[in-house]
Amino acid sequence: MSKLESVITQDLSDHTNGDSVSVPLVAIRPGEVLLVNNNMNKIDDLCNETRCCRKKSELIKKYFQKWSGQHKSNESSIQFIECIITFVGTFIALGIISVVHYRILAEHDLTFLLGSFGASCVLLFATPSSPLAQPRNAVFGQLIGATVGCIVRIIFDYIHEQFIAATLSVAISILIMQLTNTLHAPGGATALTMIMTKTTYPWYGFQYILMPTLSGTIILIIVALIINNLSSKRHYPVTWW
């Protein structure tokens, strides 16, 4: 390689940062120097675009790598006795609520049973040490879901857009629970239940906040206190507040 070719190659390498870029060169005689500013500017633009594309591809790659599921997990073995305690606690708690609902209140066209109570039992009895299962989260999470659901339902009853009410009630409930640090997953289901509930009078649904939402949740917590602490490996609650 001649001295002139070495100079041109080095100049191109400085502008491309080692990237392989095809640049048309003009044949010149030895000893002549040709400045190609326009080509150098094009090279700079091309390199910037290349680096930008690489960053975007790396971000996309990292994002989809999170879908792989290849992350650390807590695979602790659960003893059979723990499963029995979960079963007994759920059976007793929902049993009490179901008896009140079907044997006492059903005759008066009242309800004491919510679908979200089933999800609460999963947290309270299967994962009692979870932050989402603590009494503060259970009570306020359910109350927030019920209150937001009732308010949104009444507002959207007048504009007849129930699909917006359904989505907004859950989204707003989760937002408030996160801001108040009272996240309780079944609270989102309670909010949706309030939207789906058909009542005779618009304001009639507000009774759901106290009964069955609050009263039913209190029963679940009382049973969880009694049953969970029968096991030497369980301590419920981890914190009251």
C-alpha positions as a Markdown table, in Angstrom:
| # | Residue | x | y | z |
|---|---|---|---|---|
| 1 | Met | 0.0 | 0.0 | 0.0 |
| 2 | Ser | 1.4 | 3.4 | -1.0 |
| 3 | Lys | 1.8 | 6.3 | 1.4 |
| 4 | Leu | -1.2 | 8.1 | -0.1 |
| 5 | Glu | -3.4 | 5.1 | 0.2 |
| 6 | Ser | -2.5 | 4.7 | 3.8 |
| 7 | Val | -3.4 | 8.3 | 4.6 |
| 8 | Ile | -6.8 | 7.9 | 2.9 |
| 9 | Thr | -7.5 | 4.7 | 4.7 |
| 10 | Gln | -6.6 | 6.2 | 8.0 |
| 11 | Asp | -8.8 | 9.2 | 7.4 |
| 12 | Leu | -11.7 | 7.0 | 6.5 |
| 13 | Ser | -11.2 | 4.8 | 9.6 |
| 14 | Asp | -11.3 | 7.9 | 11.8 |
| 15 | His | -14.6 | 9.0 | 10.4 |
| 16 | Thr | -16.3 | 5.6 | 10.4 |
| 17 | Asn | -15.0 | 4.4 | 13.9 |
| 18 | Gly | -13.9 | 1.2 | 12.4 |
| 19 | Asp | -17.3 | 0.5 | 10.7 |
| 20 | Ser | -17.2 | -1.1 | 7.3 |
| 21 | Val | -18.5 | 1.6 | 4.9 |
| 22 | Ser | -18.3 | 1.5 | 1.1 |
| 23 | Val | -17.1 | 4.9 | -0.1 |
| 24 | Pro | -16.3 | 5.7 | -3.8 |
| 25 | Leu | -12.7 | 6.9 | -4.2 |
| 26 | Val | -11.4 | 8.9 | -7.1 |
| 27 | Ala | -8.3 | 7.6 | -8.8 |
| 28 | Ile | -5.5 | 10.1 | -8.4 |
| 29 | Arg | -1.9 | 10.3 | -9.4 |
| 30 | Pro | 0.8 | 9.7 | -6.8 |
| 31 | Gly | 1.6 | 12.9 | -5.0 |
| 32 | Glu | -1.8 | 14.5 | -5.5 |
| 33 | Val | -4.1 | 15.1 | -2.5 |
| 34 | Leu | -7.9 | 15.2 | -3.0 |
| 35 | Leu | -10.2 | 16.4 | -0.2 |
| 36 | Val | -13.6 | 14.8 | -0.2 |
| 37 | Asn | -15.5 | 16.8 | 2.4 |
| 38 | Asn | -18.9 | 15.9 | 1.0 |
| 39 | Asn | -18.1 | 12.2 | 1.2 |
| 40 | Met | -16.8 | 12.6 | 4.7 |
| 41 | Asn | -20.1 | 14.3 | 5.8 |
| 42 | Lys | -22.1 | 11.5 | 4.2 |
| 43 | Ile | -19.9 | 8.9 | 6.1 |
| 44 | Asp | -20.6 | 10.7 | 9.4 |
| 45 | Asp | -24.3 | 10.7 | 8.7 |
| 46 | Leu | -24.3 | 7.1 | 7.8 |
| 47 | Cys | -22.3 | 6.2 | 10.9 |
| 48 | Asn | -24.8 | 8.1 | 13.1 |
| 49 | Glu | -27.7 | 6.3 | 11.6 |
| 50 | Thr | -25.9 | 2.9 | 12.0 |
| 51 | Arg | -25.2 | 3.6 | 15.7 |
| 52 | Cys | -28.9 | 4.7 | 16.2 |
| 53 | Cys | -30.1 | 1.5 | 14.6 |
| 54 | Arg | -27.8 | -0.6 | 16.8 |
| 55 | Lys | -29.1 | 1.1 | 20.0 |
| 56 | Lys | -32.7 | 0.5 | 18.9 |
| 57 | Ser | -32.1 | -3.2 | 18.1 |
| 58 | Glu | -30.3 | -3.7 | 21.4 |
| 59 | Leu | -33.3 | -2.1 | 23.3 |
| 60 | Ile | -35.7 | -4.4 | 21.4 |
| 61 | Lys | -33.6 | -7.4 | 22.1 |
| 62 | Lys | -33.4 | -6.7 | 25.8 |
| 63 | Tyr | -37.1 | -6.2 | 25.9 |
| 64 | Phe | -38.0 | -9.5 | 24.4 |
| 65 | Gln | -35.3 | -11.3 | 26.5 |
| 66 | Lys | -37.6 | -10.5 | 29.5 |
| 67 | Trp | -40.2 | -12.8 | 27.9 |
| 68 | Ser | -37.9 | -15.8 | 28.1 |
| 69 | Gly | -38.7 | -16.6 | 31.7 |
| 70 | Gln | -35.1 | -17.3 | 32.4 |
| 71 | His | -35.0 | -15.5 | 35.7 |
| 72 | Lys | -34.5 | -16.3 | 39.3 |
| 73 | Ser | -37.5 | -17.9 | 41.0 |
| 74 | Asn | -38.2 | -19.0 | 44.5 |
| 75 | Glu | -38.9 | -22.7 | 44.2 |
| 76 | Ser | -39.3 | -23.7 | 47.8 |
| 77 | Ser | -40.9 | -27.0 | 48.5 |
| 78 | Ile | -44.3 | -26.7 | 50.3 |
| 79 | Gln | -45.0 | -29.3 | 52.9 |
| 80 | Phe | -48.3 | -31.2 | 52.7 |
| 81 | Ile | -49.4 | -29.9 | 56.1 |
| 82 | Glu | -49.2 | -26.3 | 54.8 |
| 83 | Cys | -51.5 | -27.3 | 51.9 |
| 84 | Ile | -54.0 | -28.7 | 54.5 |
| 85 | Ile | -53.9 | -25.5 | 56.5 |
| 86 | Thr | -54.6 | -23.5 | 53.3 |
| 87 | Phe | -57.5 | -25.8 | 52.5 |
| 88 | Val | -59.0 | -25.7 | 56.0 |
| 89 | Gly | -58.7 | -21.9 | 56.2 |
| 90 | Thr | -60.3 | -21.3 | 52.8 |
| 91 | Phe | -63.1 | -23.8 | 53.5 |
| 92 | Ile | -64.0 | -22.2 | 56.9 |
| 93 | Ala | -63.8 | -18.6 | 55.8 |
| 94 | Leu | -65.8 | -19.0 | 52.6 |
| 95 | Gly | -68.1 | -21.5 | 54.4 |
| 96 | Ile | -69.1 | -18.8 | 56.9 |
| 97 | Ile | -69.7 | -16.2 | 54.2 |
| 98 | Ser | -71.6 | -18.7 | 52.0 |
| 99 | Val | -74.0 | -19.7 | 54.8 |
| 100 | Val | -74.8 | -16.0 | 55.5 |
| 101 | His | -75.3 | -15.4 | 51.8 |
| 102 | Tyr | -77.5 | -18.4 | 50.9 |
| 103 | Arg | -79.2 | -19.2 | 54.2 |
| 104 | Ile | -79.9 | -15.7 | 55.7 |
| 105 | Leu | -79.6 | -12.9 | 53.2 |
| 106 | Ala | -80.8 | -14.6 | 50.0 |
| 107 | Glu | -84.4 | -14.4 | 51.3 |
| 108 | His | -84.1 | -10.6 | 51.6 |
| 109 | Asp | -82.6 | -10.2 | 48.1 |
| 110 | Leu | -79.2 | -9.2 | 49.6 |
| 111 | Thr | -75.8 | -10.6 | 48.9 |
| 112 | Phe | -72.8 | -11.4 | 51.1 |
| 113 | Leu | -70.6 | -13.3 | 48.6 |
| 114 | Leu | -68.2 | -11.7 | 46.1 |
| 115 | Gly | -66.1 | -13.5 | 43.5 |
| 116 | Ser | -63.1 | -11.5 | 44.6 |
| 117 | Phe | -63.3 | -13.2 | 48.0 |
| 118 | Gly | -62.0 | -16.4 | 46.3 |
| 119 | Ala | -58.9 | -14.5 | 45.2 |
| 120 | Ser | -58.4 | -13.0 | 48.7 |
| 121 | Cys | -58.4 | -16.5 | 50.1 |
| 122 | Val | -55.5 | -17.4 | 47.8 |
| 123 | Leu | -53.5 | -14.6 | 49.2 |
| 124 | Leu | -54.6 | -14.9 | 52.9 |
| 125 | Phe | -54.2 | -18.6 | 53.2 |
| 126 | Ala | -51.7 | -19.7 | 50.5 |
| 127 | Thr | -49.3 | -16.8 | 50.7 |
| 128 | Pro | -49.9 | -15.2 | 54.2 |
| 129 | Ser | -46.5 | -13.6 | 54.3 |
| 130 | Ser | -47.1 | -11.7 | 51.0 |
| 131 | Pro | -47.4 | -7.9 | 51.4 |
| 132 | Leu | -50.6 | -8.1 | 49.4 |
| 133 | Ala | -52.1 | -10.4 | 52.0 |
| 134 | Gln | -51.7 | -8.2 | 55.1 |
| 135 | Pro | -54.8 | -6.9 | 56.8 |
| 136 | Arg | -54.2 | -3.2 | 55.8 |
| 137 | Asn | -53.9 | -4.2 | 52.1 |
| 138 | Ala | -56.9 | -6.6 | 52.3 |
| 139 | Val | -59.2 | -4.1 | 53.9 |
| 140 | Phe | -58.3 | -0.9 | 52.1 |
| 141 | Gly | -57.6 | -2.6 | 48.8 |
| 142 | Gln | -61.2 | -4.1 | 48.8 |
| 143 | Leu | -62.7 | -0.8 | 50.0 |
| 144 | Ile | -61.0 | 1.2 | 47.3 |
| 145 | Gly | -62.1 | -1.2 | 44.6 |
| 146 | Ala | -65.7 | -1.2 | 45.8 |
| 147 | Thr | -65.9 | 2.6 | 46.2 |
| 148 | Val | -64.3 | 3.4 | 42.9 |
| 149 | Gly | -66.5 | 0.8 | 41.1 |
| 150 | Cys | -69.7 | 2.3 | 42.6 |
| 151 | Ile | -68.8 | 5.9 | 41.7 |
| 152 | Val | -67.7 | 5.1 | 38.2 |
| 153 | Arg | -70.8 | 2.9 | 37.6 |
| 154 | Ile | -73.1 | 5.7 | 38.6 |
| 155 | Ile | -71.3 | 8.3 | 36.5 |
| 156 | Phe | -71.4 | 6.1 | 33.3 |
| 157 | Asp | -74.9 | 4.9 | 33.9 |
| 158 | Tyr | -76.1 | 8.3 | 32.6 |
| 159 | Ile | -73.9 | 8.2 | 29.4 |
| 160 | His | -74.5 | 4.5 | 28.8 |
| 161 | Glu | -70.8 | 3.6 | 28.1 |
| 162 | Gln | -70.4 | 0.6 | 30.3 |
| 163 | Phe | -67.2 | -0.7 | 28.5 |
| 164 | Ile | -65.4 | 2.5 | 29.5 |
| 165 | Ala | -66.7 | 2.2 | 33.0 |
| 166 | Ala | -65.4 | -1.3 | 33.3 |
| 167 | Thr | -61.9 | -0.4 | 32.2 |
| 168 | Leu | -61.7 | 2.8 | 34.1 |
| 169 | Ser | -62.9 | 1.3 | 37.4 |
| 170 | Val | -60.1 | -1.3 | 37.5 |
| 171 | Ala | -57.4 | 1.1 | 36.3 |
| 172 | Ile | -58.3 | 3.8 | 38.8 |
| 173 | Ser | -58.6 | 1.4 | 41.6 |
| 174 | Ile | -55.1 | -0.1 | 40.9 |
| 175 | Leu | -53.7 | 3.4 | 40.6 |
| 176 | Ile | -55.1 | 4.5 | 44.0 |
| 177 | Met | -53.9 | 1.3 | 45.7 |
| 178 | Gln | -50.4 | 1.8 | 44.4 |
| 179 | Leu | -50.3 | 5.4 | 45.5 |
| 180 | Thr | -51.5 | 4.5 | 49.0 |
| 181 | Asn | -49.4 | 1.4 | 49.2 |
| 182 | Thr | -52.5 | -0.8 | 49.8 |
| 183 | Leu | -52.2 | -3.0 | 46.8 |
| 184 | His | -54.6 | -6.0 | 47.0 |
| 185 | Ala | -55.2 | -7.9 | 43.7 |
| 186 | Pro | -58.8 | -8.9 | 44.5 |
| 187 | Gly | -59.6 | -5.2 | 44.9 |
| 188 | Gly | -59.5 | -4.9 | 41.1 |
| 189 | Ala | -62.0 | -7.7 | 40.7 |
| 190 | Thr | -64.2 | -6.0 | 43.3 |
| 191 | Ala | -64.2 | -2.8 | 41.2 |
| 192 | Leu | -65.2 | -4.7 | 38.1 |
| 193 | Thr | -68.0 | -6.5 | 40.1 |
| 194 | Met | -69.5 | -3.2 | 41.1 |
| 195 | Ile | -69.8 | -2.2 | 37.4 |
| 196 | Met | -71.4 | -5.5 | 36.5 |
| 197 | Thr | -73.9 | -5.4 | 39.3 |
| 198 | Lys | -77.4 | -4.6 | 38.3 |
| 199 | Thr | -79.4 | -2.6 | 40.9 |
| 200 | Thr | -82.9 | -1.1 | 41.0 |
| 201 | Tyr | -81.8 | 2.4 | 42.1 |
| 202 | Pro | -78.5 | 4.1 | 41.1 |
| 203 | Trp | -77.3 | 4.7 | 44.6 |
| 204 | Tyr | -78.4 | 1.3 | 45.9 |
| 205 | Gly | -75.1 | -0.2 | 45.0 |
| 206 | Phe | -73.2 | 1.7 | 47.7 |
| 207 | Gln | -74.3 | -0.8 | 50.2 |
| 208 | Tyr | -71.8 | -3.2 | 48.6 |
| 209 | Ile | -69.0 | -1.1 | 50.2 |
| 210 | Leu | -70.0 | -2.1 | 53.7 |
| 211 | Met | -71.8 | -5.3 | 52.9 |
| 212 | Pro | -70.5 | -7.6 | 51.6 |
| 213 | Thr | -67.1 | -6.0 | 50.8 |
| 214 | Leu | -66.0 | -4.7 | 54.2 |
| 215 | Ser | -67.8 | -7.2 | 56.4 |
| 216 | Gly | -66.8 | -10.2 | 54.3 |
| 217 | Thr | -63.2 | -9.1 | 54.2 |
| 218 | Ile | -63.1 | -8.8 | 58.0 |
| 219 | Ile | -64.4 | -12.3 | 58.3 |
| 220 | Leu | -61.6 | -13.6 | 56.0 |
| 221 | Ile | -59.0 | -11.8 | 58.1 |
| 222 | Ile | -60.3 | -13.1 | 61.4 |
| 223 | Val | -60.3 | -16.7 | 60.1 |
| 224 | Ala | -56.8 | -16.1 | 58.6 |
| 225 | Leu | -55.6 | -14.9 | 62.0 |
| 226 | Ile | -56.8 | -18.1 | 63.7 |
| 227 | Ile | -55.9 | -20.7 | 61.1 |
| 228 | Asn | -52.6 | -19.4 | 59.8 |
| 229 | Asn | -51.0 | -19.2 | 63.2 |
| 230 | Leu | -51.8 | -22.8 | 64.0 |
| 231 | Ser | -48.7 | -23.6 | 61.9 |
| 232 | Ser | -45.3 | -23.1 | 63.5 |
| 233 | Lys | -44.0 | -21.9 | 60.1 |
| 234 | Arg | -46.6 | -19.2 | 59.6 |
| 235 | His | -46.9 | -15.8 | 61.3 |
| 236 | Tyr | -49.9 | -13.8 | 60.3 |
| 237 | Pro | -50.0 | -10.9 | 60.0 |
| 238 | Val | -46.5 | -9.9 | 59.2 |
| 239 | Thr | -47.6 | -6.3 | 59.9 |
| 240 | Trp | -50.9 | -4.7 | 60.8 |
| 241 | Trp | -50.1 | -1.3 | 59.2 |
